[in-house]
Amino acid sequence: MQQRSQARAFLRSTSAAALSTLVLAALCACGGGGGDSTPATVASMSVAATKYGVPAQVTVTGTHLGNLSLTAPGCKNVTRLTTAPTASTDTTAYFSCTPSAAYTSTITAMTNGAAVGTSTLTVPAPIVRMTVSGGGVNGNIDFALRGNQAPITVDNFLAYVNAGFYDGKDGKGATIFHRVVAGFVVQGGGYPVTTSGTLPTPKATPYSPINLETTGGSNVQWTAAMARTSADNSATSQFFFNLANNSSILDKNANTDGYAVFADVSSSAAVIQAIAAAPCTAINQSGLTDGSCVPIPNVVVTSATQIQ
């Protein structure tokens, strides 16, 4: 148990402290009505949405739409569009928002405090596919993300994926799976390639740490969760896979506030097991006695893409 406690304590990311915490909110965008207070009327509303986390477009037709706003609890950052080819007018208004926290939600058109129209936004549950290679491992890891349960964590993970942070499309190098503890976890998402057990400086993270969110489920086998420092609200890019049912250690208990589960990876168990079984060199870090090792040759993330 002491060994596992030490292992739990090392589930951390080592990025520099950031300026502010990422906060998820459902926002309302209000149209500028100028001196005209005539209530808007809505003839039609439509929503074009493709993926969770990817901006959707809401189109509204009617009259006096300068006095129209939208409320969208499942679609954050609602913004009225003002540039061609989607420049809003008094009879056709365009809005964008980003699906978050729900896969199906109602968008409501409001004018002078009254609802005058609704439309339904629906997106499929998000999936990220991470392709890995090296150390005798080749394959895909599919993250079935839990955006409707852990939106802060999922939105943060998608931000790193879409920025090319994990696979090096950001021009700053790909990341590796830098830590394996047999029968416990496989950890990645923070370090560039290495040729020894002395880990290099981690990649600088472009986003602020996020709040700890433990609504995504339990740390059971074949789930993915965020790594963090001893501070609850410190997770950035690093994540780990639970190789076993670690709920008694990593869920909230008397010793920890828990680790944020955000995805199911059970469909890719064979690839994760291959990473755990790859040739591994002990990590050279003082005080680390849990058997942590880094696969060498490295298992590198060669692609990370949101496929759904």
HELIX and SHEET records of a PDB file:
HELIX    1   1 GLN A    2  ALA A    9  1                                   8    
HELIX    2   2 LEU A   65  ASN A   67  5                                   3    
HELIX    3   3 PRO A  151  ASN A  162  1                                  12    
HELIX    4   4 SER A  247  LEU A  250  1                                   4    
HELIX    5   5 SER A  266  SER A  268  5                                   3    
HELIX    6   6 ALA A  269  ALA A  277  1                                   9    
SHEET    1   A 4 CYS A  28  CYS A  30  0                                        
SHEET    2   A 4 SER A  69  THR A  71 -1                                        
SHEET    3   A 4 THR A 104  THR A 111 -1                                        
SHEET    4   A 4 ALA A 114  THR A 122 -1                                        
SHEET    1   B 4 THR A  41  ALA A  48  0                                        
SHEET    2   B 4 ALA A  56  THR A  63 -1                                        
SHEET    3   B 4 THR A  92  PRO A  99 -1                                        
SHEET    4   B 4 CYS A  75  ARG A  80 -1                                        
SHEET    1   C 8 PHE A 177  VAL A 181  0                                        
SHEET    2   C 8 VAL A 185  GLY A 188 -1                                        
SHEET    3   C 8 PHE A 239  ASN A 242 -1                                        
SHEET    4   C 8 THR A 223  MET A 226 -1                                        
SHEET    5   C 8 VAL A 261  ASP A 264 -1                                        
SHEET    6   C 8 VAL A 137  LEU A 145 -1                                        
SHEET    7   C 8 ILE A 127  GLY A 134 -1                                        
SHEET    8   C 8 VAL A 300  GLN A 306 -1                                        
SHEET    1   D 2 CYS A 280  ALA A 282  0                                        
SHEET    2   D 2 CYS A 293  PRO A 295 -1                                        
END                                                                             
